[in-house]
Amino acid sequence: MSFDSLGLAPDLVRAVADAGYQQPTPIQRDAIPAALEGRDLLGSAQTGTGKTAAFALPLLQNLNDRVAQDPKLLALVLTPTRELAAQIGESFETYGRYLDLYHTVIFGGVSDKAQIRKLKEGVDVVVATPGRLLDLMNRGHLDLADVELFVLDEADRMLDMGFLPDVRRVVRALTSRRQTLFFSATMPDPIRALAETLLHDPVTVAVARVATPVDLVQQRLYFVDRGNKRRLLVELLQGEADGRTLVFSRTKHGANRIVKELGRAGLTAVAIHGNKSQSARTRALAGFRDGNIRVLVATDLAARGIDVEGIGHVINFDLPNVPETYVHRIGRTARAGADGVAISMCDQEERAYLVDIERLIHSHIDRVEDHRYPPTERLPAFTDLDSRRKPGGQGSGRPKRGPPRRGSWGGRGQGRGGGPRGGPRRGPPRRG
Ligand code: AMP
């Protein structure tokens, strides 16, 4: 099955090939043809399944067929978090590179000046979080009257984060003559009810949970003091992680330190991150691919280009502060149905990140209780963690995330919680 055969225009097929995708994922295979026909969609899929392209590609194509000379806001993608908004914006940039379409990303927590300027210049697509979108609508900076294509992404997380009233307000500003693509990893009753009000005779596309990348990876978690992480890493690399292993570090500096420490233990590893020259990165990747380098230590940004088969283990030396990053990281292993193992280390300060990750993947990562470096600090009982996982539960702080910083799009905010090793800062959920 190729992207061609889904009915996508050559400009989109070319952009997808540039992105290195060889074939559509199951959700793309099912969703794209239906969405191209103009049907409403009810998609049940979690992050990591390729769902962004499943809605972005048909949306771009439908829009490209329709777009008038003067740009009008024809499409709206609503998503719960700024990180997702930034990622979706990047996807539009990637997939729409050969099309003459304009889009922008709108989220809260940053100045609205650049966002308002972009809107004034005219865009065809807006990717937004609900709070800032409503704010700009109320102040007259954008009008949804012409929107013909509406995507609601991660509806269940909107519910978790208390955004459903805002979502309903946005929907009231849309006309009923529109195509709606609705995505949610789970379908609790309020989400099902919302879908019923929004969708007209939808095609249902579901990716069985068992087939998702996340589920193909065996995941394990070690609670460990920060000071013992390097020892634990050495032990893992001398033990079960004896094949091609990718180690993730949140910071460049951290990646260098890990490599040094491994060297002292007699393990050869190479770091790749933004401070390395392109030729050093290319060399490291080639070495990793051909087996000369067994252990690669990467930051999230540097790892984006890594598409290496046969990575047996992914080790999260640090937990990412953006939960989607966890899914992207562990998706580097268990490619093409092969077995893969993802081992994560979590120190006291990273516990809030763990809560976020488990909420996103809708599962509990197996804890390894019996190991050589148990944490010295008191561990919260599992019941504590469980109560924190419930929305609004005691201490259910989401880590605050700094604004994405790359260019006008912001990056994914991944891997650059770099700053001082202060650990997660906690705070109430940020409204978009
Ligand atoms: P998503 O579920 O949309 O967050 O996508 C998860 C990851 O899969 C992203 O890094 C995408 O770039 C990547 N991806 C999406 N579609 C494909 C595909 N057909 N082949 C390979 N990678 C893909």
Boltz pocket constraint, residues with backbone or C-beta under 6 A from the ligand:
constraints:
  - pocket:
      binder: B
      contacts: [[A, 20], [A, 21], [A, 22], [A, 23], [A, 24], [A, 25], [A, 28], [A, 46], [A, 47], [A, 48], [A, 49], [A, 50], [A, 51], [A, 52], [A, 53], [A, 328]]
      max_distance: 6.0
